[in-house]
Amino acid sequence: MAIDESRTFKPISIALLTISDTRTSADDTSGDILAQRITAAGHELATREISRDSVEEIAAHLHRWIDDDGIDCVITTGGTGLTGRDVTPEALDRVKSKDIPGFGELFRWLSYKTIGTSTIQSRACAVLARGTYIFALPGSNGAVKDGWDMILAEQLDSRNRPCNFVELMPRLREL
């Protein structure tokens, strides 16, 4: 990470959504990992919820948070695989303004170093939705660590050089 210590860190407000038909707050380990990393980095964990693997339910959470001026970013975990119940990318399609294709591409490239060719089963992705970033990570503990530690920790740090997602926030809603 190329942190420019002369720059001021700007914390952002992040909503966290675990997508699973089986996990509860008692056993949501990937959500726990992300929540800990978000706050340890100095950001605000605005809210944390669990949604069933339902396009309509996921999209409803996302619409509510996109419309909340107090939330800058949403990170989801789960539902990015290939099975019939894995519908997170389809839910993001319902709310997006723009795709951020480089996120999924970079995630799979980095993940290849950890899990080899199994990374092709991941549909990790990111979108911009009415000025709010949404990042969809797989549900495994290793995947959320890779996604946060190797991509999001840097791109959500306003001091990261040569550029980062935070510095773009004031201009995301311009026409």
C-alpha positions in Angstrom: 0.0 0.0 0.0 1.3 3.4 -0.9 0.1 5.5 2.1 0.9 9.2 1.9 1.3 10.0 5.6 1.1 13.8 4.8 -2.6 13.3 3.8 -5.5 13.2 6.3 -7.3 9.9 6.8 -11.0 10.3 6.0 -13.2 7.6 7.6 -16.2 6.5 5.7 -19.5 4.9 6.8 -19.8 1.3 5.7 -22.9 -1.0 5.8 -22.2 -4.7 6.0 -24.6 -7.3 4.6 -24.1 -11.1 5.0 -26.1 -13.1 2.5 -27.0 -16.6 3.6 -30.0 -18.8 4.2 -28.2 -20.6 7.1 -26.0 -18.1 9.0 -27.1 -16.2 12.0 -25.4 -13.4 14.0 -24.0 -16.2 16.3 -22.1 -17.9 13.5 -21.4 -15.2 10.9 -17.7 -15.6 11.0 -17.0 -13.8 7.6 -19.2 -10.9 8.7 -17.3 -10.8 12.0 -14.0 -10.6 10.2 -15.1 -7.8 8.0 -16.7 -5.8 10.8 -13.4 -6.1 12.8 -11.3 -5.0 9.9 -13.6 -2.1 9.0 -13.5 -0.6 12.5 -9.8 -1.4 13.0 -9.1 0.6 9.8 -10.8 3.6 11.4 -14.1 3.5 9.4 -17.6 3.5 10.9 -19.6 0.3 10.7 -23.0 2.0 10.1 -25.1 -1.1 10.3 -24.7 -4.9 9.9 -27.5 -7.2 8.8 -28.1 -10.7 7.4 -30.3 -11.3 4.4 -31.6 -14.5 2.9 -30.4 -15.5 -0.6 -33.2 -13.7 -2.3 -32.7 -11.2 -5.1 -35.7 -9.1 -3.8 -34.6 -9.1 -0.2 -31.0 -8.3 -1.0 -32.0 -5.5 -3.4 -34.4 -4.1 -0.7 -31.5 -3.8 1.8 -29.3 -2.2 -0.9 -31.9 0.3 -2.0 -32.5 1.4 1.6 -28.8 1.9 2.2 -28.1 3.6 -1.2 -30.8 6.1 -0.3 -29.3 6.7 3.2 -27.0 9.8 3.0 -25.2 8.5 6.1 -23.9 5.4 4.2 -21.0 5.8 1.8 -20.3 2.1 1.0 -21.8 -1.3 1.3 -19.9 -4.5 1.5 -21.7 -7.8 1.1 -20.4 -11.3 1.8 -21.9 -14.5 0.4 -24.1 -15.4 -2.6 -21.4 -14.9 -5.2 -21.0 -18.6 -6.3 -22.6 -20.6 -9.0 -25.4 -22.5 -7.3 -29.1 -21.7 -7.7 -29.3 -19.8 -4.4 -26.2 -17.6 -5.2 -27.9 -14.4 -6.4 -25.9 -11.5 -5.1 -24.6 -10.3 -8.5 -28.2 -10.5 -9.8 -29.4 -8.3 -6.9 -26.5 -5.8 -7.6 -27.7 -5.7 -11.3 -31.1 -4.4 -10.0 -29.6 -1.4 -8.2 -26.4 -0.4 -10.1 -25.7 2.7 -12.0 -22.2 1.5 -13.2 -20.1 -1.6 -13.0 -16.7 -1.6 -11.5 -15.3 -4.5 -13.4 -11.7 -4.1 -12.2 -12.7 -5.2 -8.7 -13.8 -8.7 -9.6 -10.9 -9.1 -12.0 -8.4 -8.1 -9.4 -10.1 -10.2 -6.7 -9.9 -13.3 -8.8 -6.3 -12.6 -9.8 -5.3 -12.3 -6.2 -7.5 -15.2 -5.1 -5.7 -17.4 -7.6 -2.6 -17.2 -5.5 -4.6 -18.6 -2.5 -7.0 -21.1 -4.0 -5.7 -21.7 -7.5 -8.1 -22.3 -10.3 -11.1 -22.6 -7.9 -11.2 -18.8 -8.1 -13.1 -19.1 -11.4 -16.2 -20.2 -9.4 -16.3 -16.7 -7.8 -18.5 -14.0 -9.1 -17.1 -11.3 -6.8 -18.1 -8.0 -8.2 -18.6 -4.3 -7.5 -20.9 -1.6 -8.7 -21.7 2.1 -8.1 -25.3 2.7 -7.3 -26.5 6.3 -7.2 -23.2 7.5 -5.6 -22.8 4.5 -3.2 -20.1 1.9 -3.7 -21.2 -1.8 -3.3 -18.6 -4.5 -3.1 -19.8 -8.2 -3.2 -17.3 -10.7 -1.7 -17.7 -14.4 -1.4 -18.8 -15.8 1.9 -15.7 -17.7 3.0 -13.4 -16.3 5.7 -10.4 -16.5 3.3 -12.2 -14.6 0.6 -13.2 -11.7 2.9 -9.7 -11.5 4.2 -8.3 -11.4 0.7 -10.9 -8.9 -0.5 -10.4 -6.5 2.4 -6.7 -6.9 3.0 -5.5 -6.8 -0.6 -8.0 -4.5 -2.2 -10.5 -2.6 0.0 -8.2 -1.6 2.8 -6.2 0.3 0.3 -8.9 1.7 -2.0 -11.0 2.8 1.0 -8.1 4.7 2.5 -8.1 8.3 1.5 -4.3 8.5 1.9 -3.6 5.7 -0.7 -1.7 6.9 -3.7 -1.8 7.4 -6.6 -5.6 7.3 -6.2 -8.4 5.7 -4.2 -12.2 5.4 -4.1 -12.6 7.9 -1.3 -11.3 10.8 -3.2 -13.9 10.2 -5.9 -16.9 10.3 -3.5 -17.6 14.0 -3.8 -18.0 13.6 -7.6 -19.9 10.3 -7.8 -23.3 11.9 -8.3 -22.4 14.5 -10.9 -24.0 14.4 -14.3 
